Amino acid sequence: MPTIKGSYEAVFIFSTKLEEEGLVAIKSKFQDLIAKNAELGDVDEWGNRRLAYPINDEADGFYVLYKFVSGPEFPAELERVAKITDGVLREMIVRTDVK
């Protein structure tokens, strides 16, 4: 039985304490992970934004939106990796093609 693929969007908020080199590294880490396990679509960097409330004593975060198409098992793995990666303040992964 073939795996049914779906469209997803993942928004990551990275710590601004990583500075420029750290941000480049963490953005490419997740972009490479998605490209390896899914069909990577648009990557939209929203940049530094003020958070609605402090997370880990940080008032600002660097937002990146990744769009991709994958099977249903990959988003859970992406979320697991995000939770154990230093520098990720928050992540949210949603399926966009559900009616």
N, C-alpha and C positions, 0 to 999 in steps of 0.2 A: 504494500500500500504506500503510495507516494506521500511525502510530507507536504502538508498544505502551508504555503508561505504567506506571511502577512506583512503589511507595512507598519513600521514603528517609528516613533520619534523619541529620542533620549535627550533630556536636558540635564547638563551637568553644571554644578556650581563649584568652581575650583577656588582654593585659597589664594588670596592675593599675596600672602606671605612667601609664596614660592618664587616670586620675582620673575623676570623675563625668561631666563634659561629654564627654570623649573616649569613655568607655564607651557613653554614650547614642548618640553619633554612629555608632560602629562597629557597635553592635547593630542600629540602624535601617538602616545601609547594607546589611548582609547580609539583613535581613528584607525590605527593599524589592527587592533583587536577586532573591531567591527568589520573592517575590510577583509580580514582573514576568515571570518565566520559567517559573513552575510554579504549582501549586495549593498555597498555603501552608496548613498545618494548625496544630497546636499549636506554641507557642513557650514553652519552659520554661526559666526562668532559675534555675540552680542556685546562682549567686552565687560569692563568693570561697571557694576551696578550696585547701588545701595540695597542692602537686604532689608526686608520688612521687619526683621528682628535679628538680634545678634546670634550667630552660630559659632560655638567654640570661641567666644569673645571676639569675633570678627564682625565688623559692621558692613564690609563690602565683599563682593565675590566676583569672579570672572565667569561669565555665562557662555556656554557653548551648546548649540543644538545640532545633534546628529540625526539624519534621516536614513533609514535603512530598511531592507526587505530581508526577512529571514524566517526560518522555521520557528515553531513555538518554544523550543528549548533554549535558544540562544539568549533571549532577553533575561532569563533568570541567571544565566552564567555571567552576563554583563553586569547585572546588579550585584552579584556576589563579588566580582572583582572590584567594583567601585567601592563597596563597603570595606574592603580590606586594604585599599590604597590610600596612603597618606596624601593629604592635599585635596581630597574630594570632600567638600562640605556637605553636598546633597546631590542626589540624582533622582530623576523621575523618568520612567520608561512607560510609554503608552502605545497601544495599538491604535492606528488611525483609520483602518479600513473596515471597522465593525459598524454595522448599521443598527 
